[in-house]
């Protein structure tokens, strides 16, 4: 067998392959045998029909295809290994000349990983704006704790206020037609934290118990249901209950109820500790990002369009899956958004993702950073905590899904490279804006 390699633009290698007639005939006859075992040919048991009968029954071209399917995987594997080709996609056949009794001539192509030329990525010094904890962060944390432990008392002697919780019946319509899913009874709504259509909760303020009234609202123009987007709607309301939120007293008893604290001061110290840890994490994250951006600025890499196209299609499928999980249909999205604009945006994201991945892999290669069992163990613990799943169930799913395992391994490698960059570059923190 002869294989000639020729480098083409866009990181493509052309493979001119010649399979000797003798080897080709041997594989052709094997293909005949295999096909004959799976087809019914009158007058013959499966696997016993002579070659000419199999050719007449299924066609010579069908047998040639089977022959190539038998030959090519090993040819491609040997060629890639012998020439140390760093491929990023399966080789594909562009053309072939296959005549029985003659050498098979095949032209195939394979796409290579783009060459990454790193600039300086060690001993750099970067300036990072220090994360500033908001002045009201502590007070907001305390207030959030009080809100979570609030109780509610029924109100019968005054109209609703903006911080009340109400129980209502509602029934919505647009142009006289009922809105699908736009009606409910005994619905509890926190007026201060409503996720209803803008203007809905606001119009419930100042209403009296048992009052019946209409609310007029306009659906946002970007609303997910194209039939309702930008439409004026009327909701018939009956106010059935008014509840006033009663915040608890901030004392030692509340602290003990909230967690493993003896006093309010212990609780406050824990909140401050959380804010300090948050600041440390934000500073670390910002530092890692700035360092990596600095490294990227010195990188030279030519990413072929085919890689970006494949990645953008993958991102599109992820987007569709997220929509489906949220109960939306792709067809409905296309009623309000142009598919080309979505793909253009995804291609930009795909290019960034590919470049980041290639640079991380290159640094890992240069520094001999490899995934160790401890790295995967750490990721498994994260999955256990995040998804509350059994360890053995996670391992089972990873064994059944190679893509999932590869993604987990890539995450572990990413973190290892980020840690390496953090340890081998200097960060100078500068005052952040308040």
C-alpha positions in Angstrom: 0.0 0.0 0.0 1.2 3.5 -0.9 0.1 6.7 0.8 1.3 10.1 -0.3 0.6 13.1 1.9 0.1 16.6 0.5 -0.5 19.7 2.7 -3.3 22.0 1.6 -4.6 25.3 2.8 -6.8 25.6 5.9 -4.9 22.8 7.8 -6.1 20.1 5.4 -3.9 17.1 4.4 -4.7 15.2 1.2 -4.0 11.5 1.2 -3.4 9.8 -2.1 -3.8 6.1 -1.4 -3.0 3.1 -3.6 -4.1 -0.3 -2.5 -2.4 -3.2 -4.5 -4.8 -5.1 -6.7 -4.0 -8.4 -4.8 -4.9 -6.9 -1.5 -7.9 -5.2 -3.0 -9.2 -8.5 -4.4 -8.7 -10.3 -1.1 -10.8 -7.7 0.7 -13.4 -7.7 -2.1 -13.9 -11.4 -1.7 -14.2 -11.0 2.1 -16.9 -8.4 1.4 -18.7 -10.8 -0.9 -18.7 -13.4 1.8 -19.9 -11.1 4.5 -22.8 -9.7 2.3 -23.8 -13.2 1.2 -24.4 -14.1 4.9 -27.0 -11.5 5.3 -29.0 -11.7 2.0 -31.4 -14.3 0.7 -30.4 -15.5 -2.8 -32.8 -18.1 -4.3 -31.3 -21.5 -4.5 -28.5 -20.9 -2.1 -28.1 -21.0 1.7 -26.9 -17.8 3.3 -23.1 -17.5 2.9 -22.9 -20.2 0.2 -23.8 -18.3 -3.0 -20.9 -17.9 -5.5 -19.4 -14.4 -6.1 -21.1 -13.8 -9.4 -24.5 -14.6 -8.0 -23.9 -12.2 -5.1 -22.7 -9.5 -7.5 -25.9 -9.9 -9.6 -28.1 -9.9 -6.6 -26.7 -6.8 -4.7 -24.6 -5.1 -7.4 -20.9 -4.7 -7.7 -21.0 -1.1 -6.4 -22.5 -2.2 -3.1 -19.7 -4.8 -2.7 -17.1 -2.1 -3.5 -18.5 0.1 -0.8 -18.3 -2.8 1.7 -14.7 -3.4 0.6 -13.7 0.2 1.2 -15.5 0.2 4.6 -13.3 -2.8 5.5 -10.1 -1.3 4.2 -10.2 2.4 5.1 -10.3 2.4 8.9 -7.0 0.6 9.2 -5.4 2.6 6.4 -6.4 5.8 8.0 -5.3 4.7 11.5 -1.9 3.5 10.2 -1.3 6.7 8.2 -2.2 9.0 11.1 0.0 7.1 13.5 3.0 6.7 11.1 2.9 10.4 10.1 2.0 11.6 13.6 -0.9 13.6 12.3 -2.7 15.7 14.9 -6.2 15.3 13.4 -9.4 16.9 14.7 -11.9 15.1 12.5 -12.4 11.8 10.8 -10.8 11.5 7.4 -13.3 11.6 4.5 -13.1 10.1 1.0 -13.2 12.7 -1.8 -13.0 10.3 -4.7 -11.8 6.7 -5.6 -11.1 4.6 -8.7 -11.9 1.0 -8.0 -11.8 -1.6 -10.8 -11.7 -5.3 -10.1 -8.1 -6.7 -10.7 -6.5 -3.2 -10.6 -5.0 -1.1 -7.8 -7.5 0.9 -5.9 -6.8 4.6 -6.0 -8.3 6.7 -3.3 -8.2 10.4 -2.6 -9.0 11.3 1.0 -8.6 14.4 3.1 -8.2 14.9 6.8 -8.4 18.1 8.9 -5.5 18.9 11.3 -5.4 20.8 14.5 -4.4 24.4 13.9 -0.8 25.2 14.9 -0.7 27.3 18.0 2.2 29.7 18.4 2.4 30.8 22.0 3.8 34.2 23.0 4.9 34.8 26.6 2.8 33.0 29.1 5.1 32.9 32.2 6.7 35.6 34.3 4.1 38.2 33.2 2.9 41.0 35.4 -0.8 42.1 35.1 -2.8 44.8 36.9 -6.2 43.7 38.2 -8.8 46.0 39.6 -9.7 44.9 43.1 -13.2 43.7 43.8 -15.0 46.1 46.0 -17.7 44.6 48.2 -20.8 46.9 47.9 -21.3 49.2 50.9 -24.8 47.8 51.5 -23.8 44.1 51.1 -23.8 43.4 54.8 -27.1 45.1 55.4 -28.7 43.3 52.4 -27.5 40.0 53.7 -29.0 40.7 57.1 -32.2 41.9 55.6 -32.3 38.8 53.4 -32.1 36.6 56.4 -34.9 38.5 58.1 -37.0 38.2 54.9 -36.5 34.5 54.8 -37.7 34.1 58.4 -40.6 36.5 58.0 -44.2 35.5 59.0 -47.4 36.7 57.5 -50.5 38.1 59.2 -53.9 38.5 57.5 -55.0 42.1 56.8 -58.7 43.0 56.7 -58.8 46.7 57.6 -56.7 48.4 54.9 -55.9 48.3 51.1 -52.9 46.5 49.8 -49.4 47.9 50.1 -46.4 47.3 47.8 -44.7 44.9 50.3 -47.8 42.7 50.8 -48.5 39.2 49.7 -51.9 38.7 48.1 -54.0 35.8 47.1 -56.0 36.4 43.9 -58.1 34.8 41.2 -57.1 36.1 37.7 -58.3 35.5 34.1 -56.4 37.1 31.2 -57.5 37.7 27.6 -56.1 39.4 24.5 -58.6 41.0 22.0 -61.4 39.1 23.7 -59.7 35.7 23.5 -58.6 33.9 26.6 -54.9 33.5 27.1 -53.7 29.9 27.3 -52.4 29.4 30.8 -53.4 32.9 31.7 -55.9 32.1 34.5 -55.6 30.8 38.0 -57.4 30.6 41.3 -56.1 31.2 44.8 -52.7 32.4 43.4 -50.3 33.8 45.9 -48.3 36.7 44.7 -45.5 38.7 46.5 -46.1 42.2 45.2 -42.5 43.3 46.0 -41.0 40.4 44.2 -43.3 39.6 41.2 -42.1 38.0 38.0 -45.4 38.7 36.3 -45.7 41.0 33.3 -44.4 44.6 34.0 -47.2 46.6 35.5 -49.2 43.7 36.8 -48.2 43.7 40.5 -48.1 47.5 40.6 -51.8 47.7 39.7 -52.7 45.4 42.7 -51.5 48.1 45.2 -54.2 50.1 46.8 -56.9 47.5 46.3 -59.4 46.3 49.0 -60.2 42.9 50.2 -62.8 41.1 48.0 -62.6 43.8 45.4 -63.0 42.8 41.8 -61.3 44.9 39.0 -59.5 44.8 35.7 -55.8 45.2 35.1 -54.5 46.4 31.7 -51.0 45.4 30.7 -48.8 45.1 27.6 -46.7 41.9 27.0 -43.1 42.7 26.3 -42.2 42.9 22.6 -39.5 40.1 23.1 -42.0 37.8 25.0 -41.3 34.1 24.3 -44.8 33.5 22.9 -44.9 35.3 19.6 -48.7 35.4 19.6 -48.6 37.5 22.8 -45.5 39.6 22.2 -46.3 43.3 22.2 -50.1 42.6 22.7 -52.4 44.5 25.1 -54.0 42.3 27.7 -56.8 42.5 30.2 -56.8 40.5 33.4 -59.9 40.2 35.5 -58.9 40.1 39.2 -60.6 39.2 42.4 -58.6 40.0 45.6 -59.2 37.2 48.1 -56.5 37.7 50.8 -54.1 40.4 51.9 -51.1 39.3 54.0 -48.7 41.6 55.7 -45.1 40.5 56.0 -43.8 40.6 59.7 -40.1 40.6 60.1 -38.6 38.8 63.1 -36.5 40.6 65.7 -32.8 40.2 65.1 -31.7 38.6 68.4 -29.8 35.6 69.7 -32.9 33.3 69.4 -33.1 34.0 65.7 -29.4 33.5 65.3 -29.7 30.0 67.0 -32.7 29.2 64.8 -30.8 30.2 61.6 -27.8 28.1 62.0 -25.0 26.9 64.4 -24.7 30.3 66.1 -25.0 31.2 69.8 -25.4 34.9 69.4 -26.2 37.6 66.9 -22.6 38.6 66.9 -21.7 35.0 65.8 -24.2 35.3 63.0 -22.9 38.7 61.9 -19.3 37.4 61.9 -20.4 34.5 59.7 -22.0 37.0 57.2 -18.8 39.0 57.2 -16.7 35.9 56.6 -19.0 35.0 53.6 -18.5 38.5 52.2 -14.7 38.2 52.6 -14.6 34.8 50.9 -16.7 36.2 48.1 -14.2 39.0 47.6 -11.3 36.6 47.6 -13.1 34.4 44.9 -13.9 37.5 42.8 -10.3 38.7 43.0 -9.0 35.3 42.0 -11.5 34.9 39.2 -10.7 38.4 37.9 -7.0 37.7 38.2 -7.3 34.4 36.3 -9.3 36.1 33.5 -6.8 39.0 33.1 -3.8 36.7 33.0 -5.4 34.5 30.4 -6.4 37.5 28.3 -2.8 38.7 28.5 -1.6 35.2 27.3 -4.2 35.2 24.5 -3.0 38.6 23.3 0.4 37.0 22.4 -1.0 33.9 20.6 -0.9 33.4 16.9 -3.3 30.9 15.5 -5.3 30.4 12.3 -8.6 28.7 13.0 -10.2 27.2 9.9 -13.8 28.1 9.2 -14.8 24.4 9.2 -13.9 24.2 12.9 -16.0 27.3 13.7 -18.9 25.9 11.7 -18.9 22.6 13.6 -18.6 24.3 17.0 -21.3 26.8 16.2 -23.7 24.0 15.2 -22.9 22.3 18.5 -23.7 25.5 20.4 -26.9 25.8 18.4 -28.0 22.3 19.5 -27.1 23.2 23.1 -29.2 26.3 22.8 -32.2 24.3 21.4 -31.9 21.8 24.3 -31.9 24.6 26.9 -35.0 26.1 25.2 -36.8 22.7 25.3 -35.9 22.2 29.0 -37.5 25.6 29.7 -40.6 24.6 27.7 -40.0 26.8 24.6 -40.1 25.7 21.0 -37.3 26.6 18.5 -40.0 27.4 15.9 -41.5 30.0 18.3 -38.0 31.6 18.8 -37.6 32.0 15.0 -40.8 34.0 14.9 -39.1 36.8 16.9 -35.4 36.2 16.1 -33.6 35.7 12.8 -31.8 32.4 12.6 -28.8 34.0 10.7 -28.3 36.5 13.4 -28.4 33.8 16.0 -25.8 31.7 14.1 -23.6 34.8 13.6 -23.5 35.4 17.3 -22.9 31.7 18.0 -20.0 31.7 15.5 -18.3 34.5 17.4 -18.7 32.5 20.6 -17.5 29.3 18.9 -14.3 31.0 17.7 -13.6 32.2 21.2 -14.2 28.8 22.7 -12.0 27.0 20.1 -9.1 29.5 20.6 -9.3 29.2 24.4 -9.4 25.4 24.2 -6.4 25.2 21.7 -4.3 27.5 23.8 -5.0 25.6 27.0 -4.1 22.3 25.3 -0.9 23.8 24.0 0.2 25.2 27.4 -0.6 21.8 28.9 1.5 20.1 26.3 4.4 22.5 26.7 4.4 22.2 30.5 3.6 18.4 30.5 0.4 19.1 32.5 -1.6 15.9 32.6 -4.9 14.8 34.2 -4.2 12.7 37.3 -6.7 10.5 39.1 -6.9 13.1 41.9 -8.1 15.7 39.3 -11.0 13.5 38.2 -11.8 12.6 41.8 -12.2 16.4 42.5 -14.6 16.8 39.6 -16.6 13.8 40.7 -17.1 15.3 44.1 -18.2 18.5 42.5 -20.8 16.6 40.4 -22.0 14.8 43.6 -22.5 18.1 45.4 -24.0 20.0 42.5 -26.5 17.4 41.3 -27.0 15.4 44.5 -26.2 12.2 42.6 -24.8 8.9 43.8 -21.1 8.4 43.0 -21.7 5.1 41.2 -24.5 6.6 39.1 -22.2 9.4 37.9 -19.5 6.9 37.0 -22.0 4.8 35.2 -23.2 7.7 33.1 -19.6 8.8 32.3 -18.8 5.2 31.1 -21.8 5.3 28.8 -21.2 8.8 27.5 -17.7 9.4 26.1 -18.5 13.0 25.3 -19.5 13.7 28.9 -16.3 12.1 30.1 -14.2 14.1 27.6 -15.9 17.3 28.8 -15.2 16.5 32.4 -11.6 15.8 31.6 -11.3 19.0 29.6 -12.7 21.0 32.6 -10.1 19.4 34.9 -7.3 20.2 32.4 -8.6 23.8 32.1 -8.4 24.3 35.8 -4.9 22.8 36.0 -3.7 25.2 33.3 -5.4 28.2 35.0 -3.8 27.3 38.3 -0.4 26.9 36.6 -0.7 30.4 35.0 -1.7 31.9 38.4 1.4 30.4 40.0 3.8 31.5 37.3 2.6 35.1 36.7 2.4 38.1 39.0 -0.7 40.1 39.8 -0.7 43.7 41.1 -4.0 44.6 42.6 -5.2 48.2 42.1 -8.0 50.0 43.8 -11.4 49.2 42.4 -14.1 51.7 41.7 -16.8 52.2 44.4 
